[in-house]
Amino acid sequence: MKGIDGTRNGWISAEFTGEEWKVDFHEKLSEIDFVEALIDIPIGLPEDKTRKCDKMARKFLSPERHYSVFNCPVRDAVYAESYEEACNINEEKTGKRISKQAWNIVPKIREADKEARLRDLTEGHPEVFFKSLNKSSVCDSKSTEKGLKDRIEVLKEFGDTSVISSFEQKDVSKDDLLDAMVLSLGKKSELETMPEDPPRDCKNIEMKIMKPKKYDIQT
C-alpha cells in the first residue's frame, strides 16, 4: 500500500517496507507506480450534496482537528473555470460556497478523479489515521513543533523514521511527508470505511474515507 499526499508542486508518495519507509516525489499523480494506494485528496465527487464521509471524519476528529476536513466541492464546481463560478455552482447545488482552501487544490482533485477511474486509488485522511493509532497525537496542530513530534512518535512505533530528516525536496513540507507515511500503513484487511455502506458518485466511484479499525491502540 502506498500513501500519497499532494504538495505545492506535485505529489509525495511513501511505501512502508515493514522496517522503514521509501519516499519519492513526482510532479504528476500518473507517474506514481502502485497497485493500491491511499491518498489525502477527495475521491468520489458528489453531485448536489455534502458527502457523508466528510461529516463523519469531522465528527471523529472533533474537538481537536475537525477543521482539517473541508466539504468536497460538487463535481461541476471541481471542473469550473474560475473560483467565482465554482462558488456559484456549489452554492446553487448545496447552499454553500466553497472555501479558498478547497479551490486551491482543485487541480489535484481533478488529477485524482481521473486516476481513480483507472486504478485502485482510495481516499484516506492522515489525521484520522493518526488519531486512530494514538488519540493524543492530534491534540496539537501538525504545524507546531510538538504536533510534528507527537505524530513522528506514532510512526516510530512501526519502523525507522530516519527518512524524515534525510529526505530533501523543494516545496515538500515535513507534514506532507508524515501524512503520506501514515497512510502507507493502511492495509485493506485492517481498514474500515466511513460510512460503512458508501454511496457512489456518477462515475461509479465510492465516496468514502478509509479508517483503521483499531482505535487508539496507543494511549
Secondary structure, DSSP 8 states (H G I E B T S, - for coil): -EEEEEETTEEEEEEE-SSBEEEEEESSGGG---SEEEESS--S--SSS--HHHHHHHHHHTTTSGGG------HHHHT-SSHHHHHHHHHHHHS----HHHHHTHHHHHHHHHHHTTSEEEEB-HHHHHHHHBGGGGSS-TTSHHHHHHHHHHHHTTSB-THHHH---TT--HHHHHHHHHHTT--GGGEEEESSS--B-TTS-B--EEEESS--SB-
